[in-house]
Amino acid sequence: MPTTVLGLLGVLLCALAVSSEVTPQTDFNIERVAGKWYLIGFATNAEWFVTRKAHMKMGIAMLTPTNEGDLEMAYSSLKSDGTCWKMNHLAQKSDVPGIFSFRSDRWETENQMTIVDVNYDEFALIHTVKTKAGSSTVLNKLYGNTHSH
């Protein structure tokens, strides 16, 4: 991936963290996001990130569309002690293509996820608003993709 694209996406990651105007990719195609994606960057306004970022490893997300149009998400990453960390969510579609919602029992959060920008052969930029006990935080993730369609 050209470094100029990564640079622009880095700026976009930070801009999204303070923006309330987040819209999904036009003509979003759920079938084309299927497969393995590598987390290559993220930005958040959550306090936990500040204390943990030094120990965090980049992870992998396996995205699998369901027949109903929802999105199965399987995350895995290597923890600092060398063990594998895994988490699964079923993101349910909304009335707007590219916007999904899911609950995380592990973190006790309600999440709205928007696939903001995706070039299906290179990258996906995903904006998630996590709400817990009436308080919301924003998490933006940039995924890179090495497989071709």
C-alpha positions as CSV (number, residue, x, y, z in Angstrom):
1,M,0.0,0.0,0.0
2,P,1.5,3.4,-0.9
3,T,2.6,5.4,2.1
4,T,0.6,8.4,0.9
5,V,-2.6,6.4,1.3
6,L,-1.6,5.3,4.8
7,G,-0.7,8.9,5.7
8,L,-4.1,10.2,4.6
9,L,-5.9,7.4,6.4
10,G,-3.9,8.3,9.6
11,V,-5.2,11.8,9.4
12,L,-8.7,10.5,8.8
13,L,-8.4,8.2,11.8
14,C,-7.7,11.2,14.1
15,A,-10.3,13.4,12.5
16,L,-13.0,10.7,13.0
17,A,-12.2,10.6,16.7
18,V,-13.6,14.1,17.2
19,S,-16.3,14.1,14.5
20,S,-20.0,13.3,14.9
21,E,-20.6,13.3,11.2
22,V,-19.7,9.7,10.3
23,T,-21.4,8.2,7.2
24,P,-20.8,4.7,5.7
25,Q,-19.2,3.9,2.5
26,T,-21.4,4.6,-0.5
27,D,-22.6,1.4,-2.3
28,F,-21.3,-0.7,0.5
29,N,-20.9,-4.4,-0.5
30,I,-20.9,-6.8,2.4
31,E,-19.8,-9.7,0.3
32,R,-16.5,-8.0,-0.6
33,V,-15.4,-7.4,3.0
34,A,-15.4,-11.1,3.6
35,G,-12.0,-12.6,4.6
36,K,-9.0,-11.9,6.7
37,W,-8.1,-8.3,7.6
38,Y,-5.0,-7.1,9.5
39,L,-5.3,-4.3,12.1
40,I,-2.7,-1.7,11.1
41,G,-3.8,1.3,13.1
42,F,-6.3,2.7,15.5
43,A,-7.3,5.9,17.3
44,T,-9.6,6.3,20.3
45,N,-10.7,8.7,22.9
46,A,-11.0,6.0,25.5
47,E,-8.9,6.3,28.7
48,W,-8.0,2.6,28.8
49,F,-6.0,3.0,25.5
50,V,-3.5,5.4,27.1
51,T,-2.5,2.9,29.8
52,R,-2.5,-0.2,27.5
53,K,-1.2,0.9,24.1
54,A,2.4,0.0,24.9
55,H,1.4,-3.6,25.5
56,M,-1.1,-3.9,22.6
57,K,-0.3,-6.0,19.5
58,M,-1.8,-5.6,16.1
59,G,-4.5,-8.3,15.5
60,I,-6.4,-10.1,12.8
61,A,-10.2,-9.9,12.1
62,M,-12.0,-12.6,10.1
63,L,-15.2,-11.1,8.6
64,T,-17.9,-13.5,7.4
65,P,-21.2,-12.2,6.0
66,T,-24.3,-14.2,7.0
67,N,-27.2,-15.0,4.6
68,E,-29.3,-12.5,6.5
69,G,-26.9,-9.7,5.8
70,D,-25.3,-9.5,9.3
71,L,-21.5,-9.7,9.8
72,E,-19.7,-12.3,11.9
73,M,-16.5,-10.9,13.3
74,A,-13.8,-13.1,14.8
75,Y,-10.9,-11.2,16.3
76,S,-7.5,-12.6,17.4
77,S,-4.3,-11.1,18.6
78,L,-1.1,-12.0,20.5
79,K,-1.0,-10.9,24.1
80,S,2.3,-9.6,25.6
81,D,2.8,-12.9,27.4
82,G,2.7,-14.8,24.1
83,T,-0.8,-16.3,24.5
84,C,-3.6,-15.8,22.0
85,W,-6.6,-13.5,22.7
86,K,-9.8,-14.2,20.9
87,M,-13.2,-12.5,20.7
88,N,-16.3,-13.0,18.5
89,H,-19.2,-10.8,17.7
90,L,-22.2,-11.0,15.4
91,A,-22.8,-7.5,14.1
92,Q,-26.4,-7.1,13.1
93,K,-27.3,-5.0,10.0
94,S,-29.3,-1.8,10.3
95,D,-31.5,-0.1,7.8
96,V,-28.4,1.6,6.3
97,P,-25.9,-0.5,4.5
98,G,-22.5,-0.4,6.2
99,I,-23.9,0.3,9.7
100,F,-24.1,-2.5,12.2
101,S,-24.7,-2.9,15.9
102,F,-23.6,-5.5,18.4
103,R,-23.4,-6.0,22.2
104,S,-20.2,-7.0,23.9
105,D,-21.0,-9.1,27.0
106,R,-17.3,-9.1,27.9
107,W,-17.1,-5.3,28.1
108,E,-20.8,-4.7,28.8
109,T,-21.1,-2.2,25.9
110,E,-23.6,-1.5,23.2
111,N,-21.8,-0.8,19.9
112,Q,-22.6,0.9,16.7
113,M,-20.1,0.2,14.0
114,T,-19.9,2.1,10.7
115,I,-17.7,1.0,7.8
116,V,-16.7,4.5,6.8
117,D,-14.3,3.9,3.9
118,V,-13.3,0.7,2.2
119,N,-11.2,-0.2,-0.8
120,Y,-11.9,-3.9,-0.8
121,D,-8.5,-4.9,-2.0
122,E,-6.4,-2.7,0.3
123,F,-8.0,-1.2,3.4
124,A,-11.1,-0.7,5.5
125,L,-11.7,2.1,8.0
126,I,-14.2,1.2,10.7
127,H,-15.7,3.7,13.2
128,T,-17.3,2.2,16.4
129,V,-19.1,4.1,19.1
130,K,-19.2,2.1,22.3
131,T,-21.7,2.9,25.0
132,K,-21.6,1.7,28.6
133,A,-23.8,3.0,31.4
134,G,-24.7,6.1,29.4
135,S,-21.1,7.0,28.6
136,S,-19.8,6.7,25.0
137,T,-16.3,6.3,23.6
138,V,-15.1,6.2,20.0
139,L,-12.8,3.6,18.5
140,N,-11.5,3.9,14.9
141,K,-9.7,1.0,13.4
142,L,-7.8,0.8,10.1
143,Y,-7.5,-2.7,8.6
144,G,-5.2,-3.7,5.8
145,N,-6.0,-6.5,3.4
146,T,-3.5,-8.7,1.6
147,H,-5.8,-11.0,-0.3
148,S,-7.3,-10.2,-3.7
149,H,-10.8,-10.9,-4.9
